[in-house]
Amino acid sequence: MVILLHRNRRARHQSGALMTEILIALSIFTVAIMPLSVSYMNNQMTIRRLYQKAVAMEIIDGEMEILAAGEWHSFKEGAQPYPIDEKHARNLPHGAATLTIDEKHLRLEWMPEGGRKTDTILREATVK
């Protein structure tokens, strides 16, 4: 009987030590993984913003080529909103394009709503 109680206490002591080691290992693992997960989320947001900026550049570059080829004649002089086809802008955040015509100088600018100034896309051209 004494041997059985001694083995029972020893087994409980070992399982308690094992549980403590598991909890410490999990806490170390959690502390190590948290910065990695935050870094991953930041990278994902940065990549999304850069992708949207690249799409906006492609759209604005294409529209500027069309305008410089002669389409600018159908617009009046001065600043005005420039329409961008919805199917082209579906991967962009909400924003607005502005066309400014000053004699023979064209300026096409796209700015996202509530966006940072660095996310603005601007193209200028002088036409003949």
C-alpha positions in Angstrom: 0.0 0.0 0.0 2.8 2.4 0.9 4.5 1.7 -2.4 1.3 2.4 -4.4 0.8 5.8 -2.6 4.5 6.7 -3.3 4.1 5.9 -7.0 0.8 7.9 -7.2 2.5 11.0 -5.7 5.4 10.6 -7.9 3.2 10.4 -11.0 1.2 13.4 -10.0 4.4 15.4 -9.4 5.8 14.4 -12.8 2.5 15.3 -14.6 2.4 18.6 -12.8 6.0 19.4 -13.9 5.1 18.3 -17.5 2.1 20.6 -17.5 4.3 23.5 -16.3 6.8 22.9 -19.0 4.0 22.8 -21.6 2.6 26.1 -20.4 6.0 27.8 -20.5 6.7 26.4 -24.0 3.4 27.7 -25.2 4.0 31.1 -23.7 7.5 31.3 -25.3 6.0 30.2 -28.7 3.2 32.9 -28.4 5.7 35.6 -27.6 7.8 34.6 -30.6 4.9 34.4 -33.1 3.1 37.6 -32.2 5.7 40.0 -33.9 5.7 37.7 -36.9 2.0 37.9 -37.3 1.9 41.7 -36.9 4.7 42.0 -39.5 2.8 39.7 -41.9 -0.3 41.9 -41.6 1.7 45.0 -42.2 3.3 43.5 -45.3 -0.1 42.4 -46.6 -1.5 45.9 -46.3 1.6 47.4 -47.9 1.4 45.0 -50.8 -2.3 45.8 -51.3 -1.6 49.5 -51.3 1.2 49.1 -53.8 -0.9 46.9 -56.1 -3.7 49.5 -56.1 -1.2 52.3 -56.9 0.2 50.2 -59.8 -3.3 49.7 -61.2 -4.0 53.4 -60.8 -0.8 54.2 -62.7 -1.7 51.9 -65.5 -5.2 53.5 -65.9 -3.9 57.1 -65.7 -1.1 56.3 -68.2 -3.5 54.8 -70.6 -6.0 57.7 -70.2 -3.2 60.2 -70.7 -2.1 58.5 -73.9 -5.7 58.8 -75.2 -5.9 62.4 -74.2 -2.6 63.3 -75.8 -3.6 61.6 -79.0 -6.3 64.2 -79.5 -9.2 63.3 -77.1 -8.3 66.4 -75.1 -10.1 68.5 -77.7 -13.5 67.2 -76.4 -12.9 68.8 -73.0 -13.0 72.5 -72.0 -10.1 74.4 -70.6 -9.6 74.5 -66.8 -9.9 71.8 -64.1 -12.7 69.3 -64.3 -13.6 65.8 -63.1 -12.4 63.1 -65.5 -14.6 60.0 -65.8 -12.8 56.7 -65.5 -14.7 53.6 -66.6 -16.0 51.5 -63.6 -14.7 48.2 -65.1 -11.2 49.6 -65.2 -11.3 51.0 -61.7 -12.9 48.0 -59.9 -9.6 47.1 -58.2 -9.0 50.6 -56.9 -10.2 52.2 -53.7 -12.8 55.0 -54.2 -11.2 58.1 -55.6 -11.5 60.7 -58.3 -9.6 61.8 -61.4 -9.2 65.4 -62.3 -8.2 66.7 -65.7 -6.7 70.2 -66.0 -6.2 71.8 -69.4 -4.2 75.0 -69.6 -3.8 76.0 -73.2 -1.7 73.0 -74.6 -0.7 71.6 -71.2 -2.6 68.6 -69.9 -2.5 67.4 -66.3 -4.4 64.2 -65.2 -4.4 63.4 -61.5 -6.0 60.6 -59.6 -6.4 60.8 -55.8 -7.9 58.1 -53.6 -10.6 59.2 -51.1 -9.1 59.7 -47.7 -5.8 58.5 -49.2 -2.3 59.7 -48.4 -0.7 62.4 -50.6 1.9 59.8 -51.6 -0.8 57.7 -53.2 -1.7 60.4 -55.7 -1.0 59.6 -59.4 -0.1 62.6 -61.6 0.7 62.7 -65.3 1.4 65.8 -67.4 1.8 66.3 -71.1 2.2 69.1 -73.5 0.3 68.6 -76.8 0.7 70.2 -80.2 
